[in-house]
Amino acid sequence: NDSEIPALLEGAARAGAKHASYIMLRLPYGISDLFETWLQEHFPSKTGKVMHHVREMRGGKTNDSNFKTRMRGQGPYAEQIAALFRLQCKRLGLNRERPILSAQSFRRPGPVQLSLF
């Protein structure tokens, strides 16, 4: 939930996290119906609000496969969540530096493909 972002990031920072990111909820194919049914059973009073927000960030649908928007959503609500996340990360000192990546542990595979079984 967006209201839990500050507490989640604070806990992550206290535990030693240096970086954080998020992916907006996507409900592709039959997952949408399954998720909505689950919401109705477990949180009936919140189902309408949750599904409204999902559709608001997905152009009226529950899924958006567009490469540019599928992970972050679009629209005012998605922008509000992005701003909140960015602000909290800045406040907590998260995402200041990119990690240094190394290929040192990479081993080139052998000439023969390994057996699956």
N, C-alpha and C positions, 0 to 999 in steps of 0.2 A: 504494500500500500504506500502511496506517496507520502502519507502522514508519518510513516515509519522510517523514511529515508534518513533524516538526521540521526536518529538513534542507532540505526544499522551502521551508518558510516562512523559514528563515534565508537561503537563497539569494535569495528574493524580496525580503526586507527589505534585504539587502546591495545589491541591484540598484536600490533606490529605491522599491519598492512601499510604498504607504501603507495599502492595504486588501487583504483576502484573503477568499475564501469557498470553499465546496466543494459538490459535489452527489454524493450517494451513487450508486453504480453501479446502473442500472436495466437490465433485460434484457427489453424488451417483445416480445411475439409471437415470431416465428421467430428473433429475435436470440439468445434464450436457448440454443437448440440449436446455433446457429452458434458462439457464444462458448464453449460447453462443448466442442464438437468441437475448436476452436482450442486450448483449454487442454490437452486430451488429447494433441494433437500436439506442442505446444511445452513444456508443463510438466506431464507426466503425474503426477508425485509431488505436485503442489500442487492438482490439479483438485478433489479431494474437499473440501479445506479451504476453497478459494475459494468453491465453490458452496454449501457449508454456511453460510458467513458471509453470502453474498448472501441465501439463503433465511431465515436467522435474522433479518435486518433487514427482510425483506419479508413477514413473517407466514407463512412456510412456502412462499412462491412466489418466483419470480425477478423479478416485476414487481408494483408496487403503484401503481395510478393514483389513489389517494386524494389529494386536494389537500393535506391537512395533513401527510402523511407521505412522499409520493413523492420529494421531493428530499433528505430527511434520513434516511429509514428510521425504524425503531422498535425498541425492545427494548434490552437491556443493552449489546450490542456497539455499536449505533448511538450510544447515550448516551456510551459510553466514547470513541468517536472524536470526538464533539462536544465533550466535555470536554477532550480532548487538543488539539484544534484551537483552542478558546477560550483555553486556558492558554498555548499557544505564541504565539498572536497577542498576548496581553497581555504576555508576556515580551519580545516583540520590538517592542512599540509599534505594532502594526498595528491597524487598525479603531478608532482613538481618536476620530476625528472623521469625521462624514459629509461627503462632498464637497459643495461648493456647486454646485448645478446651475444652468445658465443656458439660457434659450430664445433668447438673443440671435442665435445662428446659424441658428435655424429660419426657413425661408421658407415662407410659405403657398403651396400649389400654385396654378398658374394656373387659369383658368376652364375650360380644355379638358384632358381627360386626354391624357397623352403616349402616343405610339404605342409598342407593345411591339417591333415589328420595323421 
